């Protein structure tokens, strides 16, 4: 309702400003009806664009609020079962369930860090493995062989003995979800 009122106020203000501008300049050579029709068309177009942008912004904010609420419910309640997701690129084994999947980038010395297409891919965390399915490179680690993981800003380092893999996750919501899923799987010994 506020958006409609704001749009109507915008139309009224635009009409008043246009009327004052035409009266002040005395340079309009058409009829008054032609002038009002042009002014009304301009103001309606601007109002439609403004309302469309406002609707898009409100929809985006609502989706972010829903995602945040679900994540907070998941993080705060240890009794809540882990979510089951369907990875896009990572291939699951027959008895595997993916609990987190997100876009990520491999930041290892052998990967091309300056070319995002070579090092980008999908990180999937399942009840048995951590899988990175990249466009050029990838890796998979069994949860039982994963000694620990460390998290710095937007990067996760997965340690398996002396070897490690560094993965960058750009989305903060995905980072929190992956960290929570990994912590729960590692504390419960996987296979949830």
N, C-alpha and C positions, 0 to 999 in steps of 0.2 A: 504494500500500500504506500509506503514511504517513497518507493521508486517511482510510482505513478504520479504521486503529488510533486515530486522533484521534477519529473518530466514536464508536467503541466506548468509548473512555475517557470521552468526554462523556456517553454514556448511563449508564455506571457511576457517574460523579460525580453526575449528575442523580438517579439512583435513591437513592444514599446520602444526598444532601442532602434529598431528599423524605422518606426514611424517618426521618431525624433530626428533620425539621420536624414530621412527624406525631406522633412519639413525644414530642417536647418539648411540643407544644401540647395533646395529649389531646383535641382538639376534633373529631376525625373521627368521624362517626356511622354510616358505612357499614361493610360487611364488609371484611375485609382483601383479599379477591380483587378487589372492586370498586375499592378504592383502588389496588392494584397495576396493574390494567388501565388506569385513568385516567392513572397516572403513566407507565406504559410508552408509552401513546399519545402523551402530551405529549413525552416524550423522543425517541421515534422521529420525530415530526414535526420537532422541532428539529434532529435529526441529519440528516434528509433535506434540510432547508433549508440547513444548514451545508455539507453535501457538494456540493449543487448550486451554491452560491456559490463554493466552492473550485474546482470543475470549470470554471466560467465564467471565473474569474480565470486559471487555468492555461492555458486555451485562448487567452484574449486575449494573455497573455504569449508563448505559443508563436508566434502569428501575428505579433506585433511583432518577435520574434527572426528569423523567416523574412524579413520585409520588410527588416529592417536588414541581414541577411546578403546578400540580393540587391542592395541598394543599394550596400553596400561592395564587393561583387564588381564591380559596374558602374563605380563611381568609381575603383577601384584598377587596373582593367585596361582600358587604352585600346584594346586589340585586340578587346574584346568588342563585338559589334554592338549598335547601339542597339535597345532594345526597341520593339516595335510594339504600340500600344494602340488601342482603339476608343473614340473620344469619344462621349459621350451626346448632347450638344446641338450641337456644332460640326459644320458640314457640310464634308466634304473634297472636293477636286477629284478627277478621275478618276485622275491619276497621283501622288496624294499619299499619304504614310504618316504617321500621327500617332505621335510618339515619346514624348509625355507629354501627359496630360490630367488635370486636377484641378479641384476646386471652388475658386472665387476670387470676389473682389469688386472692382468697379471703384471706385477712389477718385479721381475727377476732380472738378473744380469743378462741372461740370454734372450729376453724378450725385447721387442722394439718399442721402447717407451715413448719415442717421439711419434710413432705411428699408432694411433689408437685402434685402428681396424685390425692390426696384427695382434695386439695384446688384449683386446676386449673379448668378452664372452659371458658365460653365466656360471655363478657359483651356486651349487645345490648342496644342501645339508640334509642327509637322509638318516634313517635310524641305524645305518651300518657304515656309511662313508661320508667324506667330504669330497665333492667332485667339482673341479673347475673344467668346464667344456668351453675352450677358447676357439676362436676362428683359426688360429695358427698353432697354438700350443695348448696343453692342458695337463692336468694331473688328477690323481685320485688317491685318497688316504683312507685306510680303514680306521674307524674310530678307536678300535682296540690298540692300533699302532700309534695313534696320535698321542704324543707325550703331553703337550699342552699347546695353548694358543695365546698370543699376546695381541693386544689391540692398542694402536696409537692413532689418534685422530680418525682418519678415514681408511686406515690400513689394518689388515689382519695378517699376522704371521703365524702359520701353522707349522709346528715343530714335530718332526718325526726322527728321533735320535739326533744325529748330527746334521741331517738335512732339514731345510725349511723352505717354505713357499710364502711369498709376500703377495697379497691380493688387496687391491684398492676397491672399496665399495663407495661410490659417490653419494648415494641417497642416505640421509641420516636415519630415516625410518627403517630402511633395510639393514643398516649397521646394527641398530638396537635389536631388531628381530633376530638377526643371525647370532649376535652375541648371546642373547637369552636362550635361544634354541641350543647352541653349542654348550653353554654352561649346564643346562638341564640334562642334555644327553651325556655329557662327560661325568656329571655327578651320579647319574643313575646307571652308568655303564652302557649307554646306548640301548638300542633295540626296544624303544618305548612303544 
